[in-house]
Amino acid sequence: MMRVFSTRLRLMTGSLTLVGAALVSGCLKSTEPQPSTLQLDGSWNYTGIQTGPVRETLTGTLSISRESGTSFQGRLDLVAVNSQTGQSRVLGGLVSGSESGGDVIDFDADVETNPRRHVGQIVADTVSGTWVGSATDGTMTSGTFRVERVSQ
């Protein structure tokens, strides 16, 4: 009986050691940035239109400061001008996104309380597409955007 207990104890210990090794090796994956496949780093001129709920023209700069694999991070700084009143407001915040297939990028810009999700097509040094945002009260904002790489 003692021999059966000893064998089971060795098997359990071996199994736990194997599971522990697998967990530790999973934790040892590199957190270093991976080579970028996007090549989006740098400054981009941003223009856009907010079509709802209030029409505004948007101008500013998208700065991509970090890339890793198909992901990127940066900052978006905008001036929004109300088309009816001419009143302007400054918007700015962090950006994070990734390539979502082919030449399409998908990124969130935290320029207001809730992020604005942008989806755009990359053609040479230009990205154009649409964006949408939703507030906690259910208010939706939406529009179009275009970014062009600033010559380096």
Secondary structure, 3 states (H helix, E strand, C coil): CHHHHHHHHHHHHHHHHHHHHHHHHHHCCCCCCCCCCCCCCEEEEEEEEEEECCCEEEEEEEEEEEEECCEEEEEEEEEEEECCCCCEEEEEEEEEEEEEECCEEEEEECCCCCCEEEEEEEECCEEEEEEEEECCCCCEEEEEEEEEECCC
